[in-house]
Amino acid sequence: MSGVSRRSFLGGAAAAGVAAASTVFAGPAEAAAGRG
């Protein structure tokens, strides 16, 4: 059971990291595109 919960936790952390990264990089990227 611990293996499954750990895998779920890591999956959630990875998803959160991807969401945070996309948010952080999307802002400047959109701003640069808007200025372009």
N, C-alpha and C positions, 0 to 999 in steps of 0.2 A: 504493500500500500504506500509506503514511504517513497518508493521509486516513482509511482504515478503522481503523487502530490508534488514531488520535487519537479518532475517534468512539467506539470501544469504551471507551477510557480515560475519556472524558467521561461516557459512559453509566454506567460503573462508579462513578465519583465521585459522580454524581447519585444513584444508587441508595443508595450508602453514606450520603450526606448525608440522604436521606429516612429511611433506617433510623435514623440517629442522632437526627434531629429527632423522629421518632415515639417513640423511646425516652425522650428528654429530656422531651417534653411529656406522654407517657402517664402517667408516674409521678405528677406533680403533679395531673393531671386525675383519675386514679383515686383519689388520696388525697382530693381535694376531693369527689368523688362519694361516697366512703366516709364522709366526715364529714357530708355533707349530711343 
